[in-house]
Amino acid sequence: MDCLFCQIVNKEKPAEFIYEDQDAVAIKDINPKAPVHLLIIPKKHLESIKEMEESDEKLIGHLAFVAKKIASQKNLAGFQLIFNVGRQGGQIIDHIHLHLLSG
């Protein structure tokens, strides 16, 4: 598969893993826009919010819960969660991911 995030999830490409469970991983963004900039990526390949099905609802909620867990572990006082959707919405990689930014 040509998907960069699928390759990272499958550990075929290097990344700095911050978190991993059966459904998702969190890695450091290689081009951070804030002192803390993590990407929370589902292991299931979904291109974007536009392509998600109703059956993906729990998985997308899980990404937000993972963000909350990481923010708590890192004692972040405040943070932003961002989904970029489509090229015009800032999405560069065609695999859904949640940005967690702080600082």
FENLIN-V396728 format. One record per backbone hydrogen bond with DSSP energy under -0.5 kcal/mol. NH is the residue of the N-H (numbers start at 1). CO is the residue of the C=O. E is the energy in kcal/mol with one decimal. If there is no record, write none. Layout:
nh:NH co:CO e:E
nh:NH co:CO e:E
This chain:
nh:7 co:3 e:-2.1
nh:8 co:4 e:-2.1
nh:9 co:5 e:-2.9
nh:10 co:6 e:-2.2
nh:11 co:8 e:-1.7
nh:12 co:7 e:-3.3
nh:13 co:7 e:-1.2
nh:17 co:15 e:-1.1
nh:18 co:26 e:-3.6
nh:19 co:26 e:-1.5
nh:21 co:24 e:-2.5
nh:25 co:41 e:-2.4
nh:26 co:19 e:-2.4
nh:27 co:39 e:-2.4
nh:28 co:16 e:-1.7
nh:29 co:37 e:-2.7
nh:32 co:29 e:-0.6
nh:36 co:102 e:-2.2
nh:37 co:35 e:-0.5
nh:38 co:100 e:-2.7
nh:39 co:27 e:-2.9
nh:40 co:98 e:-2.9
nh:41 co:25 e:-3.0
nh:41 co:39 e:-0.6
nh:42 co:96 e:-0.6
nh:43 co:23 e:-2.9
nh:44 co:23 e:-0.5
nh:46 co:44 e:-0.6
nh:51 co:48 e:-1.0
nh:52 co:48 e:-0.6
nh:52 co:49 e:-1.1
nh:56 co:53 e:-2.0
nh:57 co:54 e:-1.7
nh:60 co:56 e:-2.3
nh:61 co:57 e:-2.1
nh:62 co:58 e:-2.1
nh:63 co:59 e:-1.5
nh:64 co:60 e:-1.3
nh:65 co:61 e:-2.0
nh:66 co:62 e:-2.7
nh:67 co:63 e:-2.1
nh:68 co:64 e:-2.1
nh:69 co:65 e:-2.3
nh:70 co:66 e:-2.7
nh:71 co:67 e:-2.7
nh:72 co:68 e:-2.2
nh:73 co:69 e:-2.4
nh:74 co:70 e:-2.4
nh:75 co:72 e:-1.2
nh:76 co:71 e:-2.7
nh:80 co:101 e:-2.7
nh:82 co:99 e:-2.0
nh:84 co:82 e:-0.5
nh:86 co:84 e:-0.5
nh:89 co:86 e:-0.9
nh:90 co:87 e:-1.7
nh:91 co:86 e:-2.6
nh:95 co:93 e:-2.0
nh:96 co:46 e:-3.7
nh:98 co:40 e:-2.7
nh:99 co:82 e:-3.1
nh:99 co:97 e:-0.5
nh:100 co:38 e:-2.7
nh:101 co:80 e:-2.3
nh:101 co:99 e:-0.5
nh:102 co:36 e:-2.1
